Amino acid sequence: MKQKKFPLAFWIFIGLLVGIVGGLVLMPLSNGLDIANGYIKPFGTIFLNLLKFVVVPIVLFSIASGVISMQDISRVGSVGGKTVVYYMCTTAFAVFLALVLASIAKSMGLFVPLQTSGLEFTPPEGQSLMTTIVNIFPSNALAPLVNASMLQVIVISLLLGFGILLAGEKGLVAAQLVDSFNEVFMKIMDLIIKLSPIGVACLICPVIVENGPSIIKDLVAVLAVAYVGYILHALLVYSLTVKAMGGVSPIQFFKGMAPAIMMAFSSASSVGTLPFTLECSERLGARREVASFVLPLGATINMDGTAIYQGVCAVFIATAFGINLSIGQMLTIVLTATLASIGTAGVPGAGMVMLAMVLQSVNIPVEGIALVAGIDRIFDMGRTTVNITGDAACAVIISKLEDKKAARTKAART
C-alpha cells in the first residue's frame, strides 16, 4: 500500500504553527527575545539568504527564456501592456478601498487624535520621477545582478531575450544556454523550497516573541482595518478577476496559492517568495513563459497590499495629528500610492519608504510613521501576502487571455 504523501503546503503550515507556539513559549522568559534572535532567527536568515541567492538568476534567465519562447517581440509587448494595466488598476482600487475603510473607522471613533509630541522620524531621501525612470536602465551589466536591483535585472533579461530573437539562427546557441541555465536554477529553487517549513518556523518565532499583545493593543484598530482591507481586496478583486478572466474558481486559486501565501506571510518579502509564487502559478494553469515574465515584474511594481497599508495609515496618522483629509488630498494619495509602487523593492520594510512619500504628498507630518513603525512587521506580513497573490492572479489571467488571442488568430487563418 502506497503511503500518503502530505503536500508542501501542509508542512509549511506545520512550520508556521511550530514557530508561533515556540514564540509564545519564549515570550514569558526574561531572555526569550535573546534566544529567538540569537539562535532561531539566524536559521530563518540563512533560508532567506538562499532564496535571495536564487532570485536574481531565476529572474534573469526565466524572463529571457520566456521572451525567447514567445518567438515574437510584439507578443512580449502585448503581454507586458496587459500586465501593467492590470497591476495599475488593482493598485488604484486597493488605495481607494483602504481610504473608504479608514474613513469608516474614523467615523466610528476607532481612529482618534493621539499624543504626538516627541515623535521622531527621519524621512528617506526622495528622488524625482525622471531620476526613478533613469535608474531603471543599467549602466553596468554586472552591478544590477550583484546589488539585486530587480528593475534593472528585468531590463537586462528583456534585452538579452530580444537580442537572441533578433539574432535568428546565430542566437540559437545562446537560446539553448539561457534555457539550460533556467532549468538548472529551477532545480536549485526546488531544493531550497524543500527547506521552507524550517525557514518559516525560524522566521515567525522571533516576530511572535518581539510583538506580543502588550505592544499592539493600542494600535489594534489600525491593524484590524488594514487586515480587513487585505482580506476584502483578495476576496473581491482576485476572486472575481481570476474567475471572470482566468477561468479558475476562487477556491481552487487560493488553495493552489497556499504554499506561497504562507511563505509570504512569514517572510514579508515578495522577492523572497517569488520561487513559490512561480511554482504555484504554473500549477494553477499559468504558462511558464508568461509567468516567468509577469511574476518578477509584479514582485517589483505590483504592491496592492502596500497600497492598502498606505491608505489606512495615512488616514490614521492624519487623524492622530488632528488633520482632516479633503477629497482632493485623498485623490492625491490614490495617485501617489499607485505611482510610488513602481520600483519599490519587494523586501521587508519597503512599504514604510513608500508611506513617507505618500504622507509628504499631502503634507501630513512624516513623524507620524513612528506611531506604526513598531508594528510595521505585522502590517508587512499581510501586505506582502496580498502583493504576491495579486502577482499570481495576473499571471493566470494573462495566460488565459493570451490563449484566447492565439485561438482567435488560429481560427482567423483557417
N, C-alpha and C positions, 0 to 999 in steps of 0.2 A: 504493500500500500504506500502510495507516494505521500510524503509528509507535506502538509500545507505550509507554504512559504508566505510569511507576512510581508506586505508591501513596504516600501521605504517610508511612506507617509506615516505608517503605524509606528515605526521605530523612531522617527523624528518626534512624533507626539510623545512617545515614552521618554525621550531625551528631554523634551520640554517640561514634562511633569517632574522628572528627576531633578532638573535644575531648579524648578520652583520650590519643591519640597526641601532640597538642600539649602536654598536661600532662607526659607522660613525657619529651618533648624539652626542656622548660623546667626540669624538676626538677634536673638536674645544674648548671645555670647559677647563679652567685652572685646574680644579680639576677632569676632566673626568677620568683620569687614576686611581685616588684615589677612585672614585666612583665604577669604574669597578672592581678593585682589592679588594676593601673593602666590597662591598655589593652585587656584582653579581657573581664574581668568587667563593666565598665560597659555593654557591649552586651547582656550577659545581663540586667543590671538594667533596661535600657530595655525589653527584651522582657517581663520580669516586671511592670514598671510598666504596660505596655499591657494585659496580662492582668488585672491588678488593677483597672485603669480600667473594663474592660468587665464585670467580675464582678458588681458591685453592680447596675447596670441590668439585667443578664441575670437575676439572682435576683429582683429586684423585679418585672419585667414577665413573666418566664416563669412564676413561681408564680401571680401574679394571673391570667394568661392560662389557666393550667392549671385553676385553680379555676372560672373563668368557663365554660370548655369542658365541665367536668363537669356544669354546669347544675343541680346538686343538692348542697346543703350536707352532707346526710347521707352522700353518696358521698365527699366530701372527708374526713369523719370516718372512714369505712371504710378509705380508702387510708392515712390518717395512722396509724391504730391498728395496721394490719398492718406498716407501715414501722417504727414504734418497737419493736414486739415482735421483728421480725427483727433489727434493729440490736442490741438489748439481749442477745438470745440468742447471737448470733455473737460479740459482745464478751466476754461472760462465758466462752464456750468458749475464746476466744483467750487470756484470762488463765490459765485452767485448763491449757491446753496448754503455755503458757510456763513455768508453775511445775513441771509434770511434767518437761519437757525440762531446765530449770535444775537440778532436784533430781538427775536422772540424771547431768548433767555434774558436779555436786558429788560424787556418789558415785564417779565415775570419776577424781576427782582433778584435773579441769580447772579447777575454781574452788577457790582456796586462800586462806588468810589472807595479806594484803599489808601493806606498810609504809603505815600510815595516819596517822602523825604529821605534823603540818604541813599537813594538808589544810584548805582553807578554802572555804566555800560559803555565800553568804547566801541563805537560802530566800526565795521570793517571799511577799508578804503574802497570807495566805489570807482567804477570806470564807465566811460561813456559808451553809448551804443556802438559807435564806429570802432572803438578800441576792442569791444567784445567781438565784433564781426572780424576784424583784422586778426585777432588771436585764434580764430577758428582754423586759419590756414598756417601750417607749419613752415618754418624757415630751415628746419633741420629734419632729416629723415629719421634719426635715431632718438633725439630728445623727447618727442611725444611718447615713444614706446617706453623709455626709461622712467619718465615722470608720470606715466599713465594719464596723459591729457586726452580724455576719451573723444572729444570732438575732433581733435587733430588726428587721432588714430583712425577715426571713421573716414576722414578726408583722405588719408594715406591709402586706406584699404579700397576706397572707391576709385581713386586714381590708378591703383595697381590693377583693379579689375577692368577698368576702362582701357588701360594700356594693353592688357593681354587680349581683350576683344578686338581692338583696333589693329593689333599686330598680325591677326589672322593665323596662318599656318606656322609662322615663326614664333608665335606665342604659345604653341601647344605644349612645349616642354615646361614653360613657366606655369601654365594652367595645371598641368599634372603635378607639379611641385607644390603649388598652392593647395590643391585638393588633398595631396598626401599629408602635408603639414596640418591641414584642417582635421583630417581623420585622426592623426596622432594625438593632437591636443584634445580632441573629443574623448579619446580613450583615457587620457590623463585626467580629464574632468570627471569621467565616470569613477575613477579610483578615488578621487578626492571627495566626491559626493557620498561615497560609502562611509566616510568618517563623520557625516553630518549629524547623526544622533549625539555623538560625543561632543562635537563642536557646539551644537545648540544648547546642551546641558551646561557646558562651561561658560557660555556667553550670557545665559539668562540668570544664572545663580548670583553673580555679583550685583546685577541690576535689582534683584529682589532684596538683597541684603542692604543695599545703599538707599533704595527708595521705599522705605517702609511706610505704613499708614500714617505715621505722625508727620511725615514730610508733605504728603499730598492732600491731607484733609482740608486745608484752607483753599486748595485750588481744584477741588473735586468737581466743581461746577464747570469750569472751562475745559477740563479733561473730558467730562461727560459729553458736553456739547460737541467737542471735536470728534469724539468716537462715534456719536450718533451721526455726525456728518460723514465720517468714513464709511460706516455701515450702509447708510442710505444711498450714498453715491455708488458704492459697489453693487448693491442690490437693484437699484433703479437703472442706472446708466449701463453698467456692464451686462446685467441680466437681459435688459431689453435689446441692446445692440448685438450681443452675440447670438441671441435667438432670432431677431429680425434680419440681421445682415450676415450672420455667420452660420445659421442653421444648427447651432448647438444649444441644447437645453441648459438653462442656468444651473440646474442641479449637477448635470454632467460636467459643466465647466468648472464650478467651484470644487467639485470632488477631484477632478483631474489636476487642479492647481494646488491641492492641499500641501504637497511637499514644499513647493516654492513659497507658499503663503507662510508656513511655519518657519522656514528659513529666514524669510524677510522680517518676520515679527521678532525673531530672536537676535538677528544680526544688525538690523536697522540700516542695511546697505543694499541699495538697488543694484549696484555694480557687482557686489559680492554674491548676490542671489542670481545673477544673470545665467550661470550654467544650469541652475534648477529651472528657471523660467523657460529657457530654451528647450530643455528636455520635456517639460510638462506641456508646452505649446505644441510640440510635434505630436505628442500622444493625443492631443485634442483635435488634430487634423490640420494644423498649420504646416504648410510646405516648408521644407528646410531652407530653400533659397530665400523665401520671403521672411521667415522667422529670423534667419541669420542677418538680414538687413534691418528689419523693423525693431527687434528687441534691443540691440546695442544702441540704436538711435533713441529708443524710448527710455532706456536707463539713463540717458544723458539729458533729454529735453522734455520727457513726459513726467510731470510732477503733480498729478491730481490731488494726491494725499497731502502734499506740501502746500498746495494752494488752499485746501480746506483749513489746514493749520494756520496759515497766514490770515485768512479772512476772520476766523474765530478769535485769534489772538489780537488782531488789530482792533476789533470792537471791544474786547476785554480790556486791553491796555488803555484805549481811549476813554472807556468808562472809568477805569481806575484813576485816571488823571482828571476826571470831570469834564471830558470833551465829548460833545455830541456830534457825530459824523453826519454831514449833509449827503443828499443823494449824489451830488457831484463828486464828493470825496469817495463815496462807495464805488462809483463807476471808475474812478481813478485807481482804486485798489484792485478792481477786477482786471483792468488793463495792465497795470504794473505787475501784478502777480502772475498773469498769463505770460507776459513777455519775459519776466525775470526767471521763469522756469528753464529758458533756453540757456544751455551752457553751464548750469549749476551741477557740480559734481554729485554723483549718486553715492555719496558716502555719509556715514553718521554725522549729524550736526550741521550739514549744509543748509538745512531749512532755516536756521537762525540767521545766516548771512542774507538769505532772500527776505526774511521778515524785516531786517533792518532797512533794506531798500524800500520795501512797501511802506513802512512807517514814515520814512523820510519823505516819500512822495506826497503824503497828506499831512505833513507837519505834526505828527504825533511824536512825542519825545522818545528817542530810541532807548533811553534809560529804562523804559518800561519792560524791555526784554528781560531785565533782571528778575522781574516777577515770575516769569515762566521758565527761566534758564535752568533752575534747579531740577525741574521735572521734564526737561526737553527730551531726554532719552525715552520717556514713556510716550510722549507725543510722537517721537521719531519711529517707534516700533509700529504704530498704527499707520502713519502716513506712508512709510516705506511699503507696507503690505498693500495699500491701495495703489501706490505707484506701479508696482510690478504686476498687479492684477490687471491694471489698465493696459500695460505693455502687451501682455498675453492676449487680452481681448482684441487688441488691434491686430496682432499677428494672425489670429484665427479669422477675423473679418476680412482683412486684406487678401488672405489666401483664397477665401471663398469668392470674393469679388473678382480676383484675377482668373479663377477657374471659370466663372460665368463669362468673363470677357473672352477667354480663349475659346469657350464653347460657341459663343456668338460668331467669332471670327471664322471658326471652322465651318459653321453652318452656312455662313455667307459665301464661302469659297466653293461649297458643294452644290 
